[in-house]
Amino acid sequence: MKFIGTVKLHGSNSAIGYQKDSGHWCQSRNNVITPQKDNAGFAQCIDPLADQFFNDYVLPQSPAIREQYEQGRKIVIFGEWCGGNIQKNVAICDLPKMFVIFKVRVRVEIPAATTTENEAAADKSDQEDSKYSFWLEPKDWSHIKWHEKSIYNIYDFPIYEIDIDFQSPTLSQNKLIEITQEVERQCPVGAYFNKTGIGEGVVWTEWAQTRGGLTFKVKGEQHSVSKVKTLAPVDTEKLANIQEFIDYACTENRMLQGLDYLREQQLTIEMKNIGTFLKWLNSDIIKEEKDTMEKSNIDGKDVARAVQNKARTWFQQHLS
């Protein structure tokens, strides 16, 4: 899957919401806010600009947003409220406060006659693409900005791309580390404003298949919220050797023999018996290919993990 990486800004998650005939509102991560009941000064700064920004810069430049808005749907423009004294120890501190757009969500109003079950489904849709709620693709909003009023777009700054093979995701880890450390050494957003200093990390989002629903972030060590050493490099040569070995040893014919073994044991080809299948398959590979493993310096534990990744998917395709 292809992921697009954008610079993670160390600030406060904020948003401006719009709905036709209802006006606009400002929000923090968990609350609707106002200039009187604010969060880090976001509403006080953005509330007076919100209508002009939407009418002069958003609707004219995004037909997709205009179409959804005219149908009465809620448009929520998410971004990071950052700079100034909102956070510490990053390059963008002490710059003028700014709102940097990083995503736009459309929320469909639930028909009044729906049941609580439908409302629950709508709540669930906040995490999933659905007819009730979805992210708009970057092509529909990545050009929206108003620099004169300190409203920027995360696509104003450098972006990154990476392909991740989820059969062997650790093969991508070194590149993720390299990009994260580069951002941590010098924040690209800080550099845009001629400010030296560290960055927080990178947010990675997949658009082609999940329409923005699959996202993860990689932070530099100075911003990690756990004690786990998450930036340890991977021995890619070792992983490549293991993958080659699995392609060689965990074949279609061997897995078919595993199904025969289940039948021999009077077991059905169902998920409840996959443990027996995987145990037989792993044992058979180690027994038959032990000399190859020793010659290639491949550990049995690594083989077991790699076999499981490949064989589980194959087994699911061959269920009774």
C-alpha positions in Angstrom: 0.0 0.0 0.0 1.3 3.5 -0.8 1.4 6.0 2.0 1.8 9.7 1.8 3.8 11.3 4.7 3.2 14.8 6.0 5.2 16.7 8.7 3.6 16.1 12.1 3.3 19.5 13.8 3.6 19.8 17.6 0.6 22.0 18.5 -3.1 21.5 19.4 -5.6 19.6 17.2 -8.3 22.1 16.1 -10.9 22.4 13.4 -13.5 24.7 11.8 -16.8 23.3 11.0 -19.4 24.5 8.5 -23.0 23.6 7.6 -25.3 25.4 5.3 -28.0 27.5 7.1 -26.3 26.7 10.4 -23.1 28.9 10.1 -19.7 27.8 11.4 -18.2 26.7 14.7 -14.7 26.1 16.1 -13.6 23.0 17.9 -10.7 21.5 19.8 -10.0 17.8 19.8 -12.9 17.1 22.2 -15.0 20.2 22.5 -16.8 23.0 20.6 -15.0 26.2 21.6 -15.7 29.9 21.5 -13.7 33.1 22.0 -15.1 33.1 25.5 -14.3 29.4 26.2 -11.3 28.9 24.1 -8.3 26.5 23.6 -4.9 28.2 23.2 -6.6 31.2 21.5 -7.7 29.3 18.4 -11.4 30.4 18.4 -10.4 34.0 19.3 -8.2 34.2 16.2 -10.1 32.1 13.7 -13.8 32.8 14.6 -13.8 36.3 13.0 -12.2 35.0 9.8 -14.1 31.7 9.4 -16.9 32.9 7.1 -14.7 34.9 4.8 -12.2 32.1 4.6 -14.9 29.6 3.6 -16.7 31.8 1.2 -13.6 33.4 -0.5 -11.0 30.6 -0.3 -12.7 27.2 0.3 -15.9 27.1 -1.8 -14.4 28.8 -4.9 -11.4 26.5 -4.9 -12.9 23.1 -4.1 -15.9 21.9 -6.2 -16.0 18.7 -4.1 -16.5 20.7 -0.8 -19.0 23.0 -2.5 -21.0 20.0 -3.7 -21.1 18.4 -0.2 -21.9 21.7 1.5 -24.8 22.5 -0.9 -26.3 19.2 0.0 -26.5 20.3 3.6 -23.6 18.1 4.9 -21.2 19.2 7.6 -17.7 20.1 6.4 -15.1 19.9 9.1 -11.6 21.3 8.2 -9.1 19.8 10.6 -5.6 21.2 11.2 -2.9 21.9 13.8 -3.0 25.2 15.7 0.6 25.7 16.4 3.5 28.2 16.8 3.8 30.8 19.5 3.8 29.3 23.0 1.3 26.5 22.3 4.1 23.8 22.6 7.8 23.8 23.5 11.1 22.4 22.2 10.3 22.4 18.5 11.4 24.6 15.6 8.0 26.2 15.1 7.8 27.5 18.6 7.9 31.3 18.8 6.8 31.7 15.2 3.5 33.5 14.8 0.6 31.3 15.7 -0.8 29.5 12.6 -3.5 27.1 11.6 -2.2 24.3 9.3 -4.9 22.3 7.5 -4.2 18.5 7.4 -7.5 16.8 6.6 -11.2 17.6 5.7 -14.1 15.4 6.8 -17.7 15.3 5.5 -20.4 14.3 7.9 -23.8 13.3 6.5 -26.8 14.2 8.8 -28.6 11.1 10.0 -32.3 11.1 9.0 -34.5 12.1 11.9 -36.5 8.9 11.8 -33.5 6.6 12.3 -33.1 4.4 15.3 -30.5 4.3 18.0 -28.9 1.4 16.1 -28.4 3.6 13.1 -27.0 6.3 15.3 -24.5 3.8 16.7 -23.6 2.9 13.1 -23.1 6.6 12.4 -20.8 7.0 15.4 -18.8 4.0 14.2 -18.4 5.6 10.8 -16.2 8.2 12.4 -13.5 5.5 12.2 -14.7 4.1 8.9 -15.6 5.3 5.4 -19.4 5.1 5.1 -22.4 6.9 3.8 -22.5 8.9 7.0 -18.9 10.2 7.3 -15.8 10.2 5.2 -12.5 12.0 4.5 -12.1 14.0 1.3 -9.0 13.2 -0.8 -6.1 15.7 -0.7 -6.7 16.7 -4.3 -9.9 18.3 -3.2 -8.3 20.5 -0.5 -4.5 20.4 -0.5 -4.4 23.8 -2.3 -6.6 25.7 0.1 -4.8 28.3 2.2 -4.9 32.0 3.3 -1.3 32.8 4.1 -2.1 36.5 4.8 -4.2 35.4 7.8 -1.8 32.6 8.9 -3.9 29.8 7.5 -1.6 27.2 5.8 -1.9 23.8 4.3 0.3 20.8 5.3 0.9 20.3 1.5 2.6 23.7 1.4 5.5 21.9 3.0 7.6 18.8 2.0 5.7 15.5 1.7 7.0 11.9 1.5 6.0 8.6 -0.1 6.6 5.0 0.8 5.2 1.7 -0.4 4.7 -0.8 2.5 4.4 -4.5 1.8 2.2 -5.8 4.6 3.5 -9.3 4.1 6.9 -8.0 5.2 6.3 -4.6 6.7 9.6 -4.4 8.6 11.4 -4.1 5.2 10.0 -0.5 5.2 11.1 0.3 8.7 14.6 1.7 7.9 13.2 4.2 5.4 10.7 5.3 8.0 13.5 5.8 10.5 15.6 7.7 8.0 12.8 10.1 7.1 11.8 10.6 10.8 15.4 11.4 11.8 15.7 13.8 9.0 12.6 15.6 10.1 13.7 15.6 13.8 17.1 17.1 12.9 15.5 20.0 11.1 11.7 20.5 10.9 10.8 21.2 7.2 8.1 23.6 8.4 10.5 25.5 10.5 12.9 25.6 7.5 10.1 27.1 5.4 10.0 30.0 7.8 13.8 30.2 8.1 13.7 28.8 11.6 16.2 26.1 12.6 15.2 23.4 15.2 13.8 20.0 15.6 10.6 18.5 14.2 8.3 16.0 15.9 7.9 13.3 13.2 5.7 12.3 10.2 2.1 11.3 9.8 1.5 8.6 7.2 -1.8 8.2 5.5 -3.1 5.7 2.9 -5.6 7.1 0.4 -6.0 4.7 -2.6 -7.7 1.8 -0.7 -8.9 3.2 2.6 -9.6 6.8 1.5 -7.6 8.2 4.4 -8.9 5.7 7.0 -5.5 4.1 7.6 -3.1 6.4 9.3 -0.1 6.0 11.6 2.6 8.4 12.9 6.3 7.9 13.5 7.8 10.3 16.1 11.4 11.0 16.7 13.0 9.8 20.0 12.7 13.2 21.6 8.9 13.1 21.2 8.2 9.5 21.9 5.5 8.9 24.5 6.8 5.4 25.4 10.1 4.0 26.6 10.2 1.5 23.8 13.1 1.9 21.4 10.9 2.3 18.3 13.6 3.6 16.0 15.9 0.5 16.1 17.1 -0.3 12.6 16.2 -3.5 10.8 18.7 -6.0 9.3 17.1 -6.0 5.8 19.6 -8.5 4.4 18.4 -11.0 7.1 14.8 -10.3 6.3 15.3 -10.7 2.6 17.0 -14.1 3.2 14.1 -15.2 5.4 11.6 -14.1 2.7 13.5 -16.0 0.0 13.6 -19.1 2.2 9.8 -18.9 2.8 9.2 -18.6 -0.9 11.3 -21.6 -1.4 10.1 -23.8 1.4 6.5 -22.8 2.2 5.0 -23.8 -1.2 1.5 -24.5 -2.4 2.2 -28.2 -2.5 3.5 -28.3 1.1 0.5 -26.4 2.3 -1.8 -28.7 0.5 -0.1 -31.6 2.4 -1.0 -29.7 5.5 -4.7 -29.9 4.6 -4.3 -33.6 3.9 -2.8 -33.9 7.4 -5.9 -32.2 8.9 -8.2 -34.6 7.1 -6.0 -37.5 8.3 -6.6 -36.3 11.8 -10.3 -36.2 11.2 -10.2 -32.4 11.4 -12.2 -30.0 9.1 -10.7 -27.2 7.1 -12.0 -24.4 9.4 -10.3 -21.5 11.3 -10.7 -23.3 14.6 -8.1 -25.9 13.3 -5.6 -23.4 11.8 -3.3 -23.8 14.8 -2.9 -27.5 14.1 -2.2 -26.7 10.4 0.4 -24.1 11.2 2.1 -26.3 13.7 2.4 -29.2 11.2 3.6 -26.9 8.5 6.3 -25.2 10.6 7.5 -28.6 11.9 7.6 -30.1 8.4 9.6 -27.2 7.0 12.2 -27.2 9.8 12.5 -31.0 9.6 12.9 -31.1 5.8 14.9 -27.9 5.3 17.1 -27.9 8.4 20.3 -28.1 6.4 19.3 -25.1 4.2 18.4 -23.1 7.3 21.8 -23.8 8.9 23.7 -22.9 5.8 21.8 -19.6 5.5 22.0 -18.9 9.2 18.2 -18.7 9.5 16.6 -19.0 13.0 13.6 -21.3 13.5 11.7 -18.6 15.4 12.0 -16.2 12.4 10.8 -19.0 10.1 7.8 -19.7 12.3 6.7 -16.0 12.2 7.2 -15.8 8.4 5.4 -19.1 7.8 2.4 -17.9 9.8 2.2 -14.6 7.8 2.0 -16.5 4.5 0.1 -19.6 5.5 -2.7 -17.9 7.4 -3.8 -16.0 4.3 -3.5 -19.1 2.2 -5.5 -21.2 4.7 -8.3 -18.6 4.8 -8.6 -18.9 1.0 -9.1 -22.7 1.3 -11.7 -22.9 4.0 -14.3 -25.6 3.5 
